[in-house]
Amino acid sequence: MPPATTEVVGVVVGVVGEGLADIRGFRLRVEGGDILDFDLRALENGSEFPPGHLAEHQATADPVRVWYTVDGADRLAIKVEDVND
């Protein structure tokens, strides 16, 4: 990923949207227990990791890796992937 991104791994604890086809963001619990909110409007790999797949990760507690940038108060997820990939 570009050098201006930050990488974090955690468990999805919430998704924001109007159904699986309209996921706009998610909440991630990272090591140490902090909860981070992410916006998906800048997601670059939505065809490899459809945003609706985040709901499955929330249900199974399988971790994801997120690369993101910060825009004002927003964390913009650039890339999301399964940790085991």
C-alpha positions in Angstrom: 0.0 0.0 0.0 1.1 3.6 -0.4 3.4 4.9 2.3 0.8 7.4 3.6 -1.4 4.5 4.8 -1.6 2.9 8.2 -2.1 -0.8 8.7 -4.2 -2.3 11.5 -5.6 -5.8 12.3 -8.8 -6.4 14.3 -12.2 -7.9 14.7 -15.3 -6.4 13.1 -17.7 -5.4 15.8 -20.2 -3.5 13.7 -21.2 -2.5 10.2 -22.9 0.7 9.0 -25.3 0.5 6.1 -28.8 -0.4 4.8 -28.1 -4.1 4.1 -25.3 -6.2 2.6 -25.4 -4.3 -0.7 -25.0 -0.9 0.9 -22.3 -1.1 3.6 -20.7 2.3 4.1 -18.5 1.8 7.1 -17.6 -0.5 9.9 -16.2 -0.6 13.5 -13.1 -2.6 14.3 -11.8 -3.7 17.7 -8.0 -3.8 17.7 -5.5 -5.4 20.0 -5.8 -3.6 23.4 -9.5 -3.2 23.0 -9.7 0.2 21.2 -12.6 0.6 18.8 -11.9 2.3 15.5 -14.5 3.5 13.0 -13.8 3.3 9.2 -15.5 4.8 6.2 -15.5 2.8 3.0 -16.0 5.7 0.5 -12.3 5.4 -0.6 -12.1 1.5 -0.7 -9.9 0.4 -3.6 -10.4 -3.4 -3.5 -14.1 -3.7 -3.2 -14.2 -6.3 -6.0 -11.7 -8.5 -4.1 -13.3 -7.9 -0.7 -16.9 -6.8 -1.1 -18.0 -4.6 1.8 -20.9 -7.0 2.5 -18.3 -9.6 3.5 -17.6 -7.5 6.6 -20.9 -8.8 8.1 -19.7 -12.4 7.8 -16.5 -11.3 9.6 -18.6 -9.7 12.3 -20.6 -13.0 12.8 -17.5 -15.3 12.8 -15.1 -12.9 14.6 -12.4 -13.7 12.0 -10.0 -10.8 11.9 -9.4 -8.5 9.0 -6.4 -6.3 8.0 -7.2 -2.7 7.1 -5.0 -0.1 5.4 -6.3 3.4 5.9 -5.7 7.1 5.6 -7.1 9.9 7.8 -9.1 12.7 6.3 -10.0 15.2 9.0 -11.9 13.2 11.6 -12.5 10.2 9.2 -10.5 7.0 8.9 -10.9 6.0 5.2 -10.4 2.3 4.6 -8.3 2.0 1.4 -7.9 -1.8 1.4 -9.5 -4.6 3.5 -8.5 -8.2 3.5 -8.8 -11.5 5.4 -5.9 -11.9 7.8 -5.2 -15.4 6.6 -4.7 -14.3 3.0 
